[in-house]
């Protein structure tokens, strides 16, 4: 994984778990769910076939599974990851979540 500073370090499933656990603090998410999410992220990254992947891509790989796991934790993580700077940023993301939820309900 290549960090923004240019430093290369190996992918760490544990770092994924720590970041997701922080976003899920106080939410009804169990340890097994953290491990499963980290596994999905690792599989997603490995499936690219790239030897090095920007840390930004790791964050993107976390967002999808976290959104499915817990929407509040997703908003917390996304707000930091995407550097939300206003209430409007949160409102837009919440609208996107509601739209996706409504589309999923229509498909069922």
N, C-alpha and C positions, 0 to 999 in steps of 0.2 A: 504494500500500500504506500502511495506517495502522498505525504502530507503537504499542506499549502506551502510550508517553508522549504519544500524540496527534499526533506529528509525522507528516506525510505525505511519502512519498518514492516515486519511481517504482520499479516492479518491476525487479529486477536479476537476470538469469539468472546473471551472474557470481557474485553472492552465494550463489545456490543451489549452484553448482558448488563454491565454496569450503567451504561447510558440509558438503556431501556428501563432498567429498574428505577433509576432516578426519575424518569418521566412518569413512571407508574406509581410513584410513592403515594401511599394512601388509597390506592385504587385496588379493587378486588381481583388482582392478578397473582397467580401462584408461580412458584419457582419453575415448575415444569414448562409453563407457557413461555418464560424467558428463554429457557434452553431451546425450545422448539423454534422460537423466533430467530434466535442466533443461528441455529442450524439452517433455517431457510435463507438467511442472509448469506451465510457462508456458501451454500450451494449456488445461490444466485451469482455470487462473485466468481466462484470457480467455473461456472458455466460460460463465462465470457471467454475463457481460454487465455486471458492476458496474464503475463507474468507480474506486471505491475498495474495497479489500478489507483486512480486518485481517491483520496479520502472522501471527497465530495460524492463519489459514486457509492461508497459504502453507506453514507448518510441517506442517499436516495433509495438504496436497497432496504434500508430499515423502515422508511416511511410507509411503504405499502403494507407489509405485515403488521406494523404497529397500528395502522389505521383500522385494520380488521380486528385486532386484539382489543383495543380500548380507544375510543374516540377522544376522550379527555387527555389521555397520555399522549396520543398522537398530536393534539393541539399544543401540548406543552413542548414536545420534542420539536415539532415543526416551527414553533415560535422562536426557539433558540437557533435551530439549524438554518432556518431561512431568514433570521434576523428581523423578525417582525418589529416594526417601529411605531405602530399606531393601532388604535382600536379598529380602524378600517381593515387592517391586515387580518385581524382575528375575525371580523365580520365576514370578509370575503371567504376565508377558509371554512368558517361555519356554514356559509351558504353552499359552498362546494360539497361539504359533507352531507348536508340535507338533500341536495340534488342527487348525489350518488345513492343515498339511502332510498329516496323515492323511486329512482330508476330501478334499483335492485328489487324493490317491492313490486313494481309493475311486471318485472320479468318472472316473478314467481307465480 
